[in-house]
């Protein structure tokens, strides 16, 4: 009795092949890191063909671009409290204070971190 049921099974078509370019596209989000209080996520996002620093406020679900570098990518990031980030660019450590208002449109200047 199970044999007729096996004969009626149809096989799905194989999934379409992905273009090679798909594997080399720039990520839309990278290096996600939660703030110590868990209210924000810092991440790298593409801006002007470079990876820049952004923060996503989880309460109001808004993304705030913190840097607008066009000459080089932000390399890595790390939280230094709930309202400060330390990140690298061109081998330098920089710090950024997170603005209280997520509605800020223009990124402010970054400060160097002294060793």
N, C-alpha and C positions, 0 to 999 in steps of 0.2 A: 504494500500500500504506500510505502514511502517513495517507491521508485517513480511513479508519475509526478509527484511533487518535485523531485530532483530534475526531471526533464523540462519542467516549465520555468526554471530559473533562467533569467536573462542576464547577460553580463553587460555592465555599463561600459561605455566607450572610455578609452584611456584619456586622462586629462591632457589639455593642449600643452605643447612645449612652450616654455618661457623663452623670450628672446635673451640672448647673452647679455645685452645691455642692462637687463633687470638686476643682474648680480653685481653690477658696478655702479649703480646709482648711489647718490649721496643719501644718507639716512635722514629721515624727517625729524627724528629725535635720537639723541645719543647721551650716554653717561648720566642717566637719571639718578638723582640722589635726594632722599627726603631730608627736610630740615629736622633738627633735633626735636622740635615740638610736633612734627608730623603735619604741619599746616601748609607746607609748600614743597614743591619739587623743583630743584635746580636741574637744568639740562642744557645740552648744546643743540642748537637749531640752525639750519641754513639761513643765511642772510647775505645777499649780494655775493653768492657763490663761495662763502666762507662760513665755517661753523662758529657761531657766536653764543654767548651766554644768555639764558633766559630763565625766568622763574614762573612757575605755574602756581597760582593761589588755589588751593583745593576747596576753599569755602565758596568763592564766587566763580571758580573755573575760568579765570582770566590768565592769559599768558602775557608776561611783561618782558620785553627784550631789554637786557641790561647793557649789552655792548653792541657796537655796530662797526666792527673791524672789517675792512675790505682788503687789507694787505696780507693777513695771515690768520690762521685758525686759532681759536682758544684750544689749548692742549688738554688740560684736565681741570677738574674743579673739586672743591671740598668746602663743606660748611664750617664756619668758625663762629658758632652761635646761631641763634634763630634769625638774625637780621644781617649777617655778614657772610660773604663768600670769598674764598681765596682761590685763585685760578692761575694757570700759566699761559703765557703767550710769548713767543720768541725766546723761550728759555728763562724768562723773568717771572717772578711771582708777583701777582697783582691782587689787590683786594677791592671789594665792591660792597657798599652798604645797600641793602634792599630798601627801596622807597616804601614809605607807609602806604601810599596810594598806588594801587595797581593800574590806575588810569593814566599814569605818566606816559607820554608819547615818546619823548626823546631820551635816549640813554645818556647818563651823566659820565663824566670822566672817571677812569679807574685810577687808583693810587698804587704806587709801588710798595712792596713789603720789604722792610729792611731785614737783612739777615743777621 
